[in-house]
Amino acid sequence: MMKLKLTRRAVMVAAAATLALGTPAVAEDKILDSLHFLIPGGAGGGWDGTARGTGEALTGAGIVGTASYENMSGGGGGKAIGFLIENADSQHGTLMVNSTPIVIRSLTGVFPYNFRDLTMVAGTIGDYAAIVVGKDSAINSMGDLLAAYQADPRATAIGGGSVPGGMDHLVAAMVMKAAGEDPTAVKYIPYDAGGMAMAALLSGEIAALSTGFSEAVDLANAGEVKIIGVTADQRVSAYADAATMMEQGIDVEFVNWRGFFAAPGLSDDKLAAYQATLAKMYETPEWEAVRARNGWVNIHNNGDDFVSFLENQEKIIGDLMTELGFR
């Protein structure tokens, strides 16, 4: 079985998800007057949804006064990281969302820096991966997708909102490998962020889309797409109609962490304030509503735990990429 577990925390979902709900927000709950979120991809992607959902919960609970958002696409996320590093002194009021790709892209040399060049604040959630097709597609299951691929591999392209060798590509390759196919032979078409990749699916440019489960839920609920496989160990309540890969005989389990980084040189006091802000968020019903709506898993790694978590990921993902021929 190909299983990518992020750390033992990733299997402690029940403990993390049963945090007590807080009381309604009062003025004393506020930790920050304002918070600016830098999003390394376009609208509609997983980073965008994570930043905006976090801001929604923090402001709704009264922990943060106001939240603002800035989408900065380019370079597979590298443009935003470079901006945060190069303008560090003026960006100490900013949190940048990121996820597994910050590890993948540094390992492949897509950009010349890695998570150690930033201030590591906290990991916050996990999001399962999904394979999705358009509502009018003749494909209704992973078995159908595999049959179409075997009949005409080049005509059965899978798209994603990440660069070749990036996370969406890696997930598609993992799934195809577990299904008995050559993972390096899959025709993968990259798009800049999940929103553009979803648009390509809906327009028929690609046969299927490798994406975050939370990115697909709203469109699936609206009847615009069909989720034909999820990389969870059991069905996810946010869209329980979607079968897992394992149910369909494909032994893959994967959850993508997402979290927040700040500019280098951030003061200890400011870092502590950011970490306290995110930790307090888990106690609120506003956060639970956002989390449940998106089908996210609570994975909270703070401070040194976040550093250890990322270093562990670097090794696990590096080994997997070598196995799949991406390194």
Disulfide bonds with the S-S distance in Angstrom:
none
